[in-house]
Amino acid sequence: MKTPPCLMIVAQDERRVERHWRDERGAWRHGEATGECVMPVPHPGPTELTLAEIYEVL
């Protein structure tokens, strides 16, 4: 089964997004953004999203 290159978990009770992604070797990595940060998104991109853009669609 193929896994997604990136998984984002968006908090409902605060402005916070957790991002889990696979690096070049296939190992899972983790990062977290709060406030007005920019999150890199590898698919379909690469591209970047601000937290404001992520929460705008919720």
PyMOL CGO cylinders between C-alpha atoms (Angstrom):
from pymol import cmd
from pymol.cgo import CYLINDER

trace = [
    CYLINDER, 0.00, 0.00, 0.00, 1.38, 3.39, -0.99, 0.3, 1, 1, 1, 1, 1, 1,
    CYLINDER, 1.38, 3.39, -0.99, 1.43, 6.08, 1.71, 0.3, 1, 1, 1, 1, 1, 1,
    CYLINDER, 1.43, 6.08, 1.71, 0.84, 9.81, 1.11, 0.3, 1, 1, 1, 1, 1, 1,
    CYLINDER, 0.84, 9.81, 1.11, 3.94, 12.03, 0.93, 0.3, 1, 1, 1, 1, 1, 1,
    CYLINDER, 3.94, 12.03, 0.93, 2.48, 14.42, 3.51, 0.3, 1, 1, 1, 1, 1, 1,
    CYLINDER, 2.48, 14.42, 3.51, -0.23, 14.33, 6.17, 0.3, 1, 1, 1, 1, 1, 1,
    CYLINDER, -0.23, 14.33, 6.17, -1.51, 17.49, 7.84, 0.3, 1, 1, 1, 1, 1, 1,
    CYLINDER, -1.51, 17.49, 7.84, -3.52, 17.51, 11.06, 0.3, 1, 1, 1, 1, 1, 1,
    CYLINDER, -3.52, 17.51, 11.06, -5.39, 20.78, 11.58, 0.3, 1, 1, 1, 1, 1, 1,
    CYLINDER, -5.39, 20.78, 11.58, -6.43, 21.68, 15.14, 0.3, 1, 1, 1, 1, 1, 1,
    CYLINDER, -6.43, 21.68, 15.14, -10.01, 22.80, 15.65, 0.3, 1, 1, 1, 1, 1, 1,
    CYLINDER, -10.01, 22.80, 15.65, -9.60, 24.56, 18.98, 0.3, 1, 1, 1, 1, 1, 1,
    CYLINDER, -9.60, 24.56, 18.98, -6.48, 26.62, 18.22, 0.3, 1, 1, 1, 1, 1, 1,
    CYLINDER, -6.48, 26.62, 18.22, -4.53, 27.86, 15.20, 0.3, 1, 1, 1, 1, 1, 1,
    CYLINDER, -4.53, 27.86, 15.20, -2.07, 24.96, 14.90, 0.3, 1, 1, 1, 1, 1, 1,
    CYLINDER, -2.07, 24.96, 14.90, -1.18, 22.51, 12.15, 0.3, 1, 1, 1, 1, 1, 1,
    CYLINDER, -1.18, 22.51, 12.15, 0.96, 19.38, 12.52, 0.3, 1, 1, 1, 1, 1, 1,
    CYLINDER, 0.96, 19.38, 12.52, 2.67, 18.13, 9.39, 0.3, 1, 1, 1, 1, 1, 1,
    CYLINDER, 2.67, 18.13, 9.39, 4.04, 14.61, 8.96, 0.3, 1, 1, 1, 1, 1, 1,
    CYLINDER, 4.04, 14.61, 8.96, 6.04, 13.82, 5.81, 0.3, 1, 1, 1, 1, 1, 1,
    CYLINDER, 6.04, 13.82, 5.81, 8.48, 11.33, 4.36, 0.3, 1, 1, 1, 1, 1, 1,
    CYLINDER, 8.48, 11.33, 4.36, 12.01, 12.49, 3.63, 0.3, 1, 1, 1, 1, 1, 1,
    CYLINDER, 12.01, 12.49, 3.63, 14.16, 11.39, 0.68, 0.3, 1, 1, 1, 1, 1, 1,
    CYLINDER, 14.16, 11.39, 0.68, 15.02, 8.08, 2.39, 0.3, 1, 1, 1, 1, 1, 1,
    CYLINDER, 15.02, 8.08, 2.39, 11.40, 7.32, 3.27, 0.3, 1, 1, 1, 1, 1, 1,
    CYLINDER, 11.40, 7.32, 3.27, 11.66, 8.10, 7.00, 0.3, 1, 1, 1, 1, 1, 1,
    CYLINDER, 11.66, 8.10, 7.00, 8.73, 9.95, 8.60, 0.3, 1, 1, 1, 1, 1, 1,
    CYLINDER, 8.73, 9.95, 8.60, 9.43, 13.48, 9.89, 0.3, 1, 1, 1, 1, 1, 1,
    CYLINDER, 9.43, 13.48, 9.89, 7.27, 15.82, 11.98, 0.3, 1, 1, 1, 1, 1, 1,
    CYLINDER, 7.27, 15.82, 11.98, 6.82, 19.57, 12.17, 0.3, 1, 1, 1, 1, 1, 1,
    CYLINDER, 6.82, 19.57, 12.17, 4.33, 21.95, 13.75, 0.3, 1, 1, 1, 1, 1, 1,
    CYLINDER, 4.33, 21.95, 13.75, 3.23, 25.45, 12.84, 0.3, 1, 1, 1, 1, 1, 1,
    CYLINDER, 3.23, 25.45, 12.84, 1.29, 28.04, 14.83, 0.3, 1, 1, 1, 1, 1, 1,
    CYLINDER, 1.29, 28.04, 14.83, 0.33, 31.66, 14.29, 0.3, 1, 1, 1, 1, 1, 1,
    CYLINDER, 0.33, 31.66, 14.29, 1.19, 33.04, 10.85, 0.3, 1, 1, 1, 1, 1, 1,
    CYLINDER, 1.19, 33.04, 10.85, 3.66, 30.40, 9.70, 0.3, 1, 1, 1, 1, 1, 1,
    CYLINDER, 3.66, 30.40, 9.70, 4.04, 28.97, 6.22, 0.3, 1, 1, 1, 1, 1, 1,
    CYLINDER, 4.04, 28.97, 6.22, 3.82, 25.19, 5.74, 0.3, 1, 1, 1, 1, 1, 1,
    CYLINDER, 3.82, 25.19, 5.74, 5.64, 23.52, 2.84, 0.3, 1, 1, 1, 1, 1, 1,
    CYLINDER, 5.64, 23.52, 2.84, 3.37, 21.03, 1.05, 0.3, 1, 1, 1, 1, 1, 1,
    CYLINDER, 3.37, 21.03, 1.05, 5.08, 18.55, -1.30, 0.3, 1, 1, 1, 1, 1, 1,
    CYLINDER, 5.08, 18.55, -1.30, 2.00, 17.40, -3.20, 0.3, 1, 1, 1, 1, 1, 1,
    CYLINDER, 2.00, 17.40, -3.20, 0.89, 18.18, -5.86, 0.3, 1, 1, 1, 1, 1, 1,
    CYLINDER, 0.89, 18.18, -5.86, 3.51, 20.93, -5.72, 0.3, 1, 1, 1, 1, 1, 1,
    CYLINDER, 3.51, 20.93, -5.72, 5.88, 21.60, -4.19, 0.3, 1, 1, 1, 1, 1, 1,
    CYLINDER, 5.88, 21.60, -4.19, 4.03, 24.59, -2.84, 0.3, 1, 1, 1, 1, 1, 1,
    CYLINDER, 4.03, 24.59, -2.84, 3.53, 26.45, 0.43, 0.3, 1, 1, 1, 1, 1, 1,
    CYLINDER, 3.53, 26.45, 0.43, 0.40, 27.33, 2.38, 0.3, 1, 1, 1, 1, 1, 1,
    CYLINDER, 0.40, 27.33, 2.38, 0.03, 29.87, 5.14, 0.3, 1, 1, 1, 1, 1, 1,
    CYLINDER, 0.03, 29.87, 5.14, -2.01, 28.90, 8.17, 0.3, 1, 1, 1, 1, 1, 1,
    CYLINDER, -2.01, 28.90, 8.17, -4.49, 31.62, 7.16, 0.3, 1, 1, 1, 1, 1, 1,
    CYLINDER, -4.49, 31.62, 7.16, -5.00, 29.83, 3.80, 0.3, 1, 1, 1, 1, 1, 1,
    CYLINDER, -5.00, 29.83, 3.80, -5.47, 26.47, 5.52, 0.3, 1, 1, 1, 1, 1, 1,
    CYLINDER, -5.47, 26.47, 5.52, -8.03, 27.82, 8.01, 0.3, 1, 1, 1, 1, 1, 1,
    CYLINDER, -8.03, 27.82, 8.01, -9.83, 29.81, 5.29, 0.3, 1, 1, 1, 1, 1, 1,
    CYLINDER, -9.83, 29.81, 5.29, -11.24, 26.61, 3.77, 0.3, 1, 1, 1, 1, 1, 1,
    CYLINDER, -11.24, 26.61, 3.77, -12.39, 25.08, 7.07, 0.3, 1, 1, 1, 1, 1, 1,
]
cmd.load_cgo(trace, "trace")
